[in-house]
Amino acid sequence: MDHSRYYREHLPTTEAAVDALQGIAAQYGREIEVTHDIGADRTSRRTAAAFGVVTDPDGSLPHEAYAEFGGVPRVSVRLHPEDDALITVEGVEFHDVPRDDVPGFLHSVFGGLTHVRARRFPPSAALVVPLPGDRTYREYLAASLLTPWLSSRVR
């Protein structure tokens, strides 16, 4: 199955995004472990759901997935039912990444395009993840929290 199409295609459901993540893991020779949480009482953003209530008020069944990739860098992805994701790279969290950007984000990380931009004065560091179309995601981090992988990406 050709999973490269997910790099540019709209991912309408959590299951479609999980399929794309599995394709990316296969493409880069990485192991992936995926867990699914289905129902309003099981998803992380539905903590206000009453006991035993599994559907949203509109009758839909929310589906959330958490994927962990093996190897270095350490990467995990939490796909939320609201069409966004939380991506963690070596302990650096990128919140509210649109679901459609997740494949491009992971291609940048696993493909070696991701880098750490560091400044001496004032001292700061940021993990920069470039995406197609001249878009980037940037998260600032403490220079003291650089892991060996992050340190190897400093520019």
PEMOKA-V439448 format. One record per residue. N is the residue number from 1. RES is the residue in one letter. NEAR is the number of other ideal C-beta (glycine too) atoms within 8 Angstrom. Layout:
n=(N | N)
res=(RES | RES)
near=(NEAR | NEAR)
This chain:
n=(1 | 2 | 3 | 4 | 5 | 6 | 7 | 8 | 9 | 10 | 11 | 12 | 13 | 14 | 15 | 16 | 17 | 18 | 19 | 20 | 21 | 22 | 23 | 24 | 25 | 26 | 27 | 28 | 29 | 30 | 31 | 32 | 33 | 34 | 35 | 36 | 37 | 38 | 39 | 40 | 41 | 42 | 43 | 44 | 45 | 46 | 47 | 48 | 49 | 50 | 51 | 52 | 53 | 54 | 55 | 56 | 57 | 58 | 59 | 60 | 61 | 62 | 63 | 64 | 65 | 66 | 67 | 68 | 69 | 70 | 71 | 72 | 73 | 74 | 75 | 76 | 77 | 78 | 79 | 80 | 81 | 82 | 83 | 84 | 85 | 86 | 87 | 88 | 89 | 90 | 91 | 92 | 93 | 94 | 95 | 96 | 97 | 98 | 99 | 100 | 101 | 102 | 103 | 104 | 105 | 106 | 107 | 108 | 109 | 110 | 111 | 112 | 113 | 114 | 115 | 116 | 117 | 118 | 119 | 120 | 121 | 122 | 123 | 124 | 125 | 126 | 127 | 128 | 129 | 130 | 131 | 132 | 133 | 134 | 135 | 136 | 137 | 138 | 139 | 140 | 141 | 142 | 143 | 144 | 145 | 146 | 147 | 148 | 149 | 150 | 151 | 152 | 153 | 154 | 155)
res=(M | D | H | S | R | Y | Y | R | E | H | L | P | T | T | E | A | A | V | D | A | L | Q | G | I | A | A | Q | Y | G | R | E | I | E | V | T | H | D | I | G | A | D | R | T | S | R | R | T | A | A | A | F | G | V | V | T | D | P | D | G | S | L | P | H | E | A | Y | A | E | F | G | G | V | P | R | V | S | V | R | L | H | P | E | D | D | A | L | I | T | V | E | G | V | E | F | H | D | V | P | R | D | D | V | P | G | F | L | H | S | V | F | G | G | L | T | H | V | R | A | R | R | F | P | P | S | A | A | L | V | V | P | L | P | G | D | R | T | Y | R | E | Y | L | A | A | S | L | L | T | P | W | L | S | S | R | V | R)
near=(3 | 4 | 12 | 7 | 7 | 13 | 8 | 5 | 7 | 4 | 12 | 4 | 7 | 11 | 8 | 10 | 14 | 13 | 10 | 13 | 15 | 11 | 12 | 15 | 11 | 8 | 8 | 8 | 4 | 10 | 7 | 11 | 7 | 10 | 6 | 8 | 11 | 10 | 10 | 12 | 11 | 9 | 14 | 8 | 8 | 11 | 5 | 3 | 8 | 5 | 4 | 5 | 8 | 10 | 10 | 9 | 4 | 5 | 5 | 6 | 9 | 11 | 12 | 16 | 14 | 11 | 13 | 8 | 12 | 7 | 6 | 4 | 10 | 10 | 13 | 10 | 14 | 12 | 13 | 12 | 9 | 5 | 7 | 9 | 12 | 12 | 14 | 12 | 13 | 11 | 8 | 10 | 8 | 12 | 5 | 5 | 13 | 9 | 12 | 9 | 11 | 17 | 13 | 10 | 14 | 13 | 11 | 12 | 12 | 10 | 7 | 4 | 9 | 11 | 9 | 14 | 9 | 9 | 8 | 4 | 4 | 4 | 7 | 8 | 14 | 10 | 15 | 11 | 14 | 8 | 11 | 5 | 4 | 3 | 8 | 8 | 11 | 9 | 9 | 6 | 12 | 5 | 9 | 4 | 8 | 10 | 9 | 5 | 10 | 15 | 9 | 6 | 10 | 10 | 6)
